[in-house]
């Protein structure tokens, strides 16, 4: 009994290790001149780290990735909690982050297994659903094994086909969690937990499960306010259809779910209402979803089959089947809604919902049963082929993650290394700069200087608000396309106080007012006294 209870813990730790092979690789083989990180060197992680370090002294954070003074309006209670608990435990922030991420994997594993137990009716269905989840890879990923044994490159098929779709488009911080996004892992876990609570309520009609679902959405909204739009919409739709004409029961249920879940979105909505820069950033942080005809290629075979059977078996046997249908339908429609920020997070947990829905559809569709009876050998061969080519993609992607993790310049995924010179420069700025100062660093390094924490010019494509303009100015500056007068005007206009120059930079002679403050290896930090950032005046700027 104890082994069965601890098995999910082992699964969580195993999956976390596989998804963080790049981190482990960089730790085990750190080259000279570099320091290993406790997470991969991905852009999202630099933003999270800036909020985590800022949480040591404040609850609300300004926009460290934008070159203006912005009112503190970013509320990240989960990272605040990680920061404070790390301090109380005497643990470095980066290790507190790592432990918190492991905890989220454990939470996601238990939530997933609870959902499978609630949505599936038999042990055979549960094992089938878990198996189908492993097959939820992009269609191009099915070519990974053939590309290893056949010259598919002659047909224009790149090495490691499907890797980009697998890592970036899946929006899954659990089974496809190579990108190492801690908040996406949270979003996946919260989505699974919320739908598990709703399934339990629809099976038992015990109010504590409805309240549990509402509280799960509330907490999700406070930590990562994107998934609640999906959960509340799908959950409300399922409850209304389930109750039919029993409005006296349906309306209070929907009201409780949305009242509790909606509270989690209130802080984000309030901060956006009273802070123009939040509204402007939200207006441009829109995910551009793939063309609807390309979307099936991204989502994989289980999603395609589930959509086909959706029309073949519209009326299913149980209320929890209805909930699965609403979950998947709302997710597929919702990612194209223009008024919801970053709808890619509607896909957090999508693969698991699709797998459970597909299994339930297959056991209830007479046509599928007849096909299996008549073509058992053909069906077995097709399934075996799909399993082999699907499962082969995982070790190949993990191997790429392992290789890239120890490379200063990764081939296709992420390194987990950072140069000692850069670390020393950031540590010096942490001691000598203010969080309201603005630093200019080479574009490929800019986002990581926000982790001081301080404002970084062209710090992030989304949060910088005018990233294209800033990246152009940064490149012109570092490539020497600005004369001394224009360079000084640029630095003064934005109020850039600190400039980080790589060795041999052609612009050093142009910085007549800059004073050299410190040098670490190939990095020199200059200060331009008197320069201060300007207040944010709006996106029209």
C-alpha positions in Angstrom: 0.0 0.0 0.0 2.8 2.4 0.9 4.6 1.6 -2.3 1.5 2.4 -4.3 1.2 5.8 -2.6 4.8 6.6 -3.1 4.9 5.5 -6.8 3.6 8.9 -8.0 6.4 10.6 -6.1 9.0 8.4 -8.0 7.3 9.2 -11.3 7.4 12.9 -10.6 11.1 12.8 -9.7 11.9 10.7 -12.7 10.1 13.0 -15.1 11.6 16.1 -13.6 15.0 14.6 -14.1 14.4 13.7 -17.7 13.1 17.2 -18.5 16.1 18.8 -16.7 18.8 16.7 -18.2 20.3 19.9 -19.7 20.6 21.3 -16.1 22.1 18.0 -14.9 24.5 17.9 -17.8 25.8 21.5 -17.2 26.3 20.7 -13.6 28.3 17.5 -14.2 30.5 19.0 -17.0 30.8 22.7 -16.4 33.5 24.1 -18.7 36.2 26.5 -17.5 35.0 30.1 -17.4 31.4 29.1 -16.8 29.0 28.6 -14.0 26.1 26.1 -14.1 22.5 27.2 -13.3 19.7 25.4 -11.6 17.5 25.9 -14.6 18.0 26.2 -18.3 19.0 29.5 -19.8 15.6 30.3 -21.3 14.0 33.8 -21.7 11.0 33.0 -19.5 13.3 32.0 -16.7 15.1 35.3 -16.7 11.8 37.1 -16.2 10.8 34.7 -13.4 14.3 35.2 -11.7 13.9 38.9 -11.8 10.6 38.7 -10.0 12.0 36.1 -7.6 14.9 38.3 -6.6 12.7 41.4 -6.4 10.4 39.4 -4.0 13.1 39.6 -1.4 12.2 43.2 -0.7 8.8 43.9 -2.3 5.4 42.3 -3.1 4.6 44.2 -6.3 7.2 44.6 -9.0 7.8 47.1 -11.8 8.5 46.1 -15.4 12.2 45.3 -15.2 12.2 44.5 -18.9 11.1 48.0 -20.0 13.3 51.1 -20.1 11.0 53.4 -18.2 9.9 54.0 -14.6 6.8 51.9 -14.2 4.6 51.7 -11.1 5.0 48.3 -9.4 2.1 46.3 -10.7 3.3 42.7 -11.1 1.9 40.4 -8.5 3.6 37.0 -8.2 2.6 35.4 -4.8 4.1 32.0 -5.7 7.5 33.5 -6.3 7.2 35.7 -3.3 6.5 32.6 -1.2 9.5 30.8 -2.7 11.7 33.7 -1.9 10.5 34.0 1.7 10.6 30.3 2.4 14.1 30.1 0.9 15.2 32.9 3.2 13.7 31.3 6.3 15.3 27.9 5.4 18.7 29.5 4.7 18.6 28.2 1.2 19.9 30.2 -1.8 17.1 31.5 -4.1 18.2 29.3 -7.1 18.0 26.2 -5.0 14.7 27.3 -3.5 13.4 27.7 -7.1 14.6 24.2 -7.9 12.9 22.6 -4.9 9.7 24.5 -5.6 9.7 23.2 -9.2 10.2 19.7 -8.0 7.2 20.2 -5.7 5.1 21.3 -8.6 6.0 18.1 -10.6 4.8 16.1 -7.6 1.6 18.1 -7.4 1.0 17.6 -11.2 1.6 13.9 -10.9 -0.9 13.4 -8.1 -3.4 15.6 -9.9 -3.0 13.7 -13.2 -3.4 10.3 -11.5 -6.5 11.6 -9.6 -8.0 12.9 -12.9 -7.3 9.6 -14.7 -9.0 7.7 -11.8 -12.0 9.9 -11.9 -12.6 10.2 -15.6 -11.8 6.6 -16.6 -14.2 3.9 -15.5 -12.0 0.8 -15.5 -8.4 -0.1 -14.8 -7.9 -1.0 -18.4 -9.2 2.5 -19.5 -6.8 4.1 -17.0 -3.7 2.3 -18.4 -4.9 3.0 -21.9 -5.3 6.8 -21.2 -1.8 7.0 -19.7 -0.4 5.2 -22.8 -2.2 7.6 -25.2 -0.7 10.6 -23.3 2.7 9.4 -24.4 1.6 9.4 -28.0 0.5 13.1 -27.8 3.5 14.4 -29.8 3.5 16.6 -32.9 3.1 14.8 -36.3 6.6 15.8 -37.4 8.0 14.1 -34.3 6.9 10.8 -35.8 9.7 11.2 -38.3 12.4 11.3 -35.7 13.1 7.5 -36.0 12.9 7.4 -39.8 15.2 10.4 -40.0 17.8 8.4 -38.0 17.9 5.6 -40.5 16.9 7.2 -43.8 18.3 10.2 -45.7 15.2 12.4 -45.1 17.3 15.5 -45.2 17.3 15.2 -49.0 13.5 15.8 -48.8 14.0 19.0 -46.9 13.2 17.5 -43.5 15.4 19.0 -40.8 17.3 17.0 -38.1 15.2 16.3 -35.0 11.9 17.0 -36.8 9.1 18.3 -34.5 11.4 19.5 -31.7 10.1 23.0 -31.9 6.5 22.0 -31.7 7.3 19.5 -28.9 9.0 22.1 -26.7 7.4 25.4 -27.5 4.0 24.9 -28.9 2.8 22.2 -26.5 2.6 24.7 -23.6 3.0 21.9 -21.2 5.3 22.1 -18.2 5.0 18.5 -17.3 5.3 15.7 -19.9 6.8 18.1 -22.4 8.6 20.3 -19.9 12.0 20.5 -21.5 11.7 24.4 -21.5 11.8 24.3 -17.7 9.0 26.9 -17.2 8.1 26.8 -13.5 4.8 28.7 -13.9 3.7 26.6 -16.9 4.2 23.6 -14.7 2.0 25.2 -12.1 -0.6 26.0 -14.8 -0.6 22.4 -16.0 -0.9 21.1 -12.4 -3.7 23.6 -11.6 -5.7 22.7 -14.7 -5.5 19.0 -13.9 -6.5 19.5 -10.3 -9.4 21.8 -11.2 -10.9 19.4 -13.7 -10.4 16.5 -11.3 -12.3 18.3 -8.6 -15.1 19.1 -11.1 -15.2 15.4 -12.2 -15.5 14.4 -8.5 -18.4 16.8 -8.0 -20.2 15.6 -11.1 -19.9 12.0 -9.9 -20.8 12.6 -6.2 -22.6 16.0 -6.1 -20.7 16.7 -2.9 -20.3 20.5 -2.5 -16.8 20.2 -1.1 -15.5 19.1 -4.5 -17.2 22.1 -6.2 -15.6 24.4 -3.6 -12.3 22.5 -4.2 -12.5 23.3 -7.9 -13.2 26.9 -7.3 -10.3 27.2 -4.8 -8.0 25.5 -7.3 -9.0 28.1 -10.0 -8.6 30.9 -7.5 -5.1 29.9 -6.6 -4.3 29.4 -10.3 -5.5 32.9 -11.0 -3.3 34.4 -8.3 -0.2 32.5 -9.6 -0.7 32.3 -13.4 -3.9 34.1 -14.5 -4.3 32.5 -17.9 -5.7 29.0 -17.4 -8.7 30.2 -15.3 -10.4 31.5 -18.4 -10.4 28.0 -19.8 -11.3 26.2 -16.6 -14.2 28.5 -15.8 -15.6 28.5 -19.3 -15.4 24.7 -19.8 -16.6 24.0 -16.3 -19.5 26.3 -16.4 -20.6 25.0 -19.9 -20.4 21.4 -18.6 -22.5 22.1 -15.5 -25.1 24.0 -17.5 -25.5 21.2 -20.1 -25.4 18.5 -17.4 -28.2 20.1 -15.4 -30.3 20.8 -18.5 -33.5 22.6 -17.5 -32.7 22.3 -13.8 -31.7 26.0 -13.5 -32.2 26.1 -9.8 -29.3 23.7 -9.4 -27.2 24.8 -12.3 -27.1 28.6 -11.7 -25.8 28.3 -8.0 -23.2 25.8 -9.1 -21.9 28.0 -11.9 -22.1 31.0 -9.6 -20.0 29.3 -6.9 -17.4 28.1 -9.3 -17.0 31.5 -11.0 -17.2 33.5 -7.8 -14.3 31.6 -6.3 -12.3 31.2 -9.5 -12.9 34.8 -10.5 -11.3 36.1 -7.3 -8.0 34.8 -8.5 -8.2 37.0 -11.6 -9.2 40.1 -9.7 -5.7 41.3 -8.7 -4.5 41.1 -12.3 -7.6 42.9 -13.6 -7.3 45.6 -10.9 -3.6 46.2 -11.6 -4.3 46.4 -15.3 -7.2 48.8 -14.7 -5.1 51.3 -12.8 -1.7 51.0 -14.6 -1.5 52.0 -18.2 1.7 50.1 -18.8 0.1 46.8 -17.8 -2.7 47.4 -20.3 -0.2 48.2 -23.0 1.9 45.2 -22.3 -1.2 43.0 -22.2 -2.3 44.4 -25.6 0.9 43.1 -27.2 1.3 39.9 -25.3 -0.9 38.0 -27.6 0.0 34.5 -28.8 -0.3 34.0 -32.5 -1.8 30.5 -32.7 -1.1 28.3 -35.7 -3.4 28.2 -38.7 -6.4 25.9 -37.8 -5.3 23.6 -40.6 -1.8 23.4 -39.1 -3.0 23.0 -35.5 -3.7 19.2 -35.9 -0.1 18.8 -37.0 1.0 20.5 -33.8 -1.3 18.6 -31.5 -0.7 15.1 -32.8 -2.6 11.9 -33.6 -4.7 11.6 -30.4 -6.1 15.1 -30.8 -7.0 14.4 -34.4 -8.8 11.2 -33.6 -10.6 12.8 -30.7 -11.9 15.6 -32.9 -13.1 13.1 -35.5 -14.9 11.0 -32.9 -16.3 14.1 -31.3 -18.8 14.2 -34.1 -19.2 10.5 -34.3 -20.1 10.3 -30.6 -21.6 13.6 -29.5 -23.7 12.2 -26.7 -21.6 10.2 -24.3 -22.4 8.1 -21.3 -21.4 10.0 -18.2 -21.3 13.6 -16.9 -17.5 13.4 -16.7 -17.4 12.5 -20.4 -19.3 15.7 -21.0 -16.7 17.6 -18.9 -13.9 16.2 -21.1 -15.7 17.2 -24.2 -16.2 20.8 -22.9 -12.6 21.0 -21.8 -11.2 20.1 -25.2 -13.8 22.1 -27.3 -13.3 25.3 -25.3 -9.5 24.9 -25.5 -9.5 24.5 -29.2 -11.9 27.4 -29.7 -10.4 29.6 -27.0 -6.8 29.7 -28.4 -8.2 31.8 -31.3 -10.0 34.4 -29.1 -8.3 37.8 -29.6 -9.4 39.4 -26.3 -7.7 36.9 -23.9 -4.0 37.3 -23.2 -1.6 34.5 -24.3 -4.2 31.9 -25.1 -1.4 29.3 -25.6 -1.9 28.5 -21.9 -5.3 27.0 -22.8 -3.2 24.1 -24.0 -1.8 23.5 -20.5 -2.9 20.0 -19.7 -4.6 19.6 -23.1 -2.8 16.4 -24.0 -4.0 14.7 -20.9 -7.6 15.7 -21.4 -7.4 14.6 -25.1 -6.0 11.2 -24.1 -8.8 10.6 -21.6 -11.5 11.8 -24.0 -10.2 9.6 -26.8 -10.2 6.5 -24.7 -13.7 7.2 -23.5 -14.8 7.8 -27.1 -13.3 4.6 -28.4 -15.1 2.4 -25.8 -18.4 4.0 -26.6 -18.2 4.1 -30.4 -19.7 1.0 -32.0 -17.9 1.8 -35.3 -14.6 1.6 -33.6 -15.5 -1.7 -32.0 -16.6 -3.1 -35.3 -13.4 -2.0 -37.0 -11.3 -3.6 -34.3 -13.3 -6.8 -34.6 -12.9 -7.0 -38.4 -9.3 -5.6 -38.7 -7.6 -6.6 -35.5 -4.3 -7.5 -37.1 -4.2 -4.3 -39.1 -5.2 -2.2 -36.1 -2.6 -3.9 -33.9 0.1 -3.2 -36.5 -0.9 0.4 -36.8 -0.9 0.9 -33.1 2.4 -0.8 -32.6 4.0 1.3 -35.4 2.5 4.5 -33.8 3.9 3.5 -30.4 7.4 2.8 -31.6 7.8 6.0 -33.7 6.2 8.1 -31.0 8.3 6.8 -28.1 11.5 7.1 -30.0 11.1 10.9 -30.2 11.5 11.3 -26.4 15.0 9.8 -25.9 16.3 11.7 -29.0 14.9 15.0 -27.6 16.2 14.3 -24.2 19.6 13.5 -25.6 19.7 16.8 -27.4 18.8 18.5 -24.1 21.6 16.7 -22.4 24.1 17.8 -25.1 23.0 21.4 -25.2 22.9 21.8 -21.5 26.8 21.7 -21.2 27.4 23.8 -24.3 28.0 27.6 -23.9 26.3 28.0 -27.3 23.5 25.4 -27.6 22.7 23.7 -30.9 18.9 23.6 -30.8 17.6 23.8 -27.2 19.0 25.5 -24.0 22.3 25.7 -22.3 22.3 25.7 -18.5 25.6 27.6 -18.3 26.4 31.3 -17.8 29.8 32.9 -18.2 31.7 33.7 -15.0 32.3 37.2 -16.3 28.6 37.9 -16.7 27.8 36.5 -13.3 30.5 38.7 -11.7 29.2 41.8 -13.6 25.7 41.1 -12.4 26.8 40.5 -8.8 28.7 43.8 -8.9 25.6 45.7 -10.2 23.5 44.1 -7.5 25.8 45.7 -4.9 26.2 49.1 -6.7 23.1 49.8 -8.8 19.5 50.7 -7.8 16.5 48.7 -9.0 15.3 51.9 -10.6 18.5 52.2 -12.7 18.6 51.2 -16.4 21.4 49.1 -17.9 22.3 48.6 -21.5 23.8 45.2 -22.4 24.3 43.4 -25.7 21.0 42.2 -26.9 21.5 38.5 -26.4 22.4 39.1 -22.8 20.1 42.0 -21.9 17.2 39.9 -20.4 19.5 38.4 -17.8 20.6 41.7 -16.4 17.1 42.3 -15.3 17.7 39.6 -12.7 19.9 42.0 -10.6 17.1 43.1 -10.3 17.1 46.3 -12.3 15.7 47.6 -15.5 17.3 46.3 -18.7 17.1 47.9 -22.1 15.4 45.6 -24.7 15.0 43.1 -21.9 12.3 41.0 -23.4 10.3 40.8 -26.6 6.9 41.0 -24.9 7.5 43.0 -21.7 9.8 45.6 -23.3 6.6 46.9 -25.0 8.6 48.6 -27.9 11.1 45.7 -28.3 11.6 46.1 -32.1 12.6 49.8 -31.7 14.8 49.1 -28.7 16.6 46.1 -30.3 17.3 48.3 -33.4 18.8 51.0 -31.2 20.8 48.5 -29.2 22.3 46.9 -32.3 23.1 50.3 -33.9 24.9 51.3 -30.7 27.0 48.2 -30.2 27.9 47.9 -33.9 29.2 51.4 -33.9 26.6 52.9 -36.2 26.1 55.9 -33.9 28.4 58.8 -33.8 29.4 60.2 -30.3 26.6 62.9 -30.4 23.9 60.4 -31.4 25.1 57.8 -28.9 25.0 60.3 -26.0 21.6 61.5 -27.1 20.3 57.9 -27.1 21.7 57.1 -23.7 20.4 60.4 -22.2 17.0 60.1 -23.8 16.3 56.8 -22.1 18.2 57.6 -19.0 20.7 54.7 -19.3 23.0 54.9 -16.3 25.0 51.6 -16.8 26.5 50.3 -20.0 28.1 46.8 -20.3 30.6 46.6 -23.0 32.3 43.4 -24.4 36.0 43.5 -25.0 37.0 45.2 -28.2 33.7 47.1 -28.6 34.0 49.9 -31.2 31.8 52.3 -29.2 34.1 52.9 -26.2 35.6 56.1 -27.7 32.1 57.5 -28.3 31.1 57.4 -24.7 32.6 60.7 -23.7 30.7 61.1 -20.4 31.0 57.4 -19.3 33.3 56.4 -16.5 34.8 53.0 -16.3 33.7 51.4 -13.0 34.8 47.8 -13.1 36.0 45.0 -15.4 35.5 41.3 -15.2 37.2 39.3 -17.9 35.8 40.4 -21.2 33.2 42.7 -19.7 33.6 46.3 -18.8 30.9 48.2 -16.9 30.6 52.0 -17.5 28.6 54.5 -15.5 27.0 57.6 -16.9 26.3 59.7 -13.9 23.2 61.9 -13.9 21.3 59.7 -16.3 17.9 58.6 -14.9 15.0 56.7 -16.5 11.9 58.7 -17.5 8.4 57.8 -16.4 6.4 55.6 -18.8 4.2 57.8 -21.0 2.3 55.3 -23.0 2.7 52.9 -25.9 2.3 55.8 -28.4 5.7 56.9 -27.4 
